Amino acid sequence: MDEKTIIAQMKHLVDQLAALRRSAVAVVLIEPTDEAYDHVAPQLVMEDVFCSTTGRWPNGFSLTLLNETN
């Protein structure tokens, strides 16, 4: 399965979830861009992103919104 197919399926699931919750839902992909994170578990990547003490998006991570509206 290719990346476009997977993203399309995720968007479909998000649309279904939003309908069930009766509210908007965002699906994001957070990826480390620093080689030091190559073999780090996803939950630890999330901890580092959300424990940033600067109040800004931390360096070394990218953020992609997967279910953008058209």
ChimeraX attribute file (.defattr): number of C-alpha atoms within 10 A of each C-alpha:
attribute: neighborCount
match mode: 1-to-1
recipient: residues
	/A:1	5
	/A:2	6
	/A:3	8
	/A:4	9
	/A:5	10
	/A:6	11
	/A:7	14
	/A:8	13
	/A:9	12
	/A:10	15
	/A:11	18
	/A:12	13
	/A:13	13
	/A:14	18
	/A:15	17
	/A:16	13
	/A:17	14
	/A:18	14
	/A:19	12
	/A:20	9
	/A:21	10
	/A:22	9
	/A:23	9
	/A:24	10
	/A:25	15
	/A:26	12
	/A:27	15
	/A:28	12
	/A:29	9
	/A:30	15
	/A:31	17
	/A:32	19
	/A:33	12
	/A:34	11
	/A:35	9
	/A:36	9
	/A:37	15
	/A:38	10
	/A:39	7
	/A:40	11
	/A:41	9
	/A:42	13
	/A:43	9
	/A:44	11
	/A:45	16
	/A:46	14
	/A:47	10
	/A:48	14
	/A:49	20
	/A:50	13
	/A:51	11
	/A:52	12
	/A:53	10
	/A:54	7
	/A:55	8
	/A:56	9
	/A:57	13
	/A:58	14
	/A:59	11
	/A:60	13
	/A:61	16
	/A:62	14
	/A:63	11
	/A:64	11
	/A:65	11
	/A:66	15
	/A:67	17
	/A:68	10
	/A:69	5
	/A:70	3
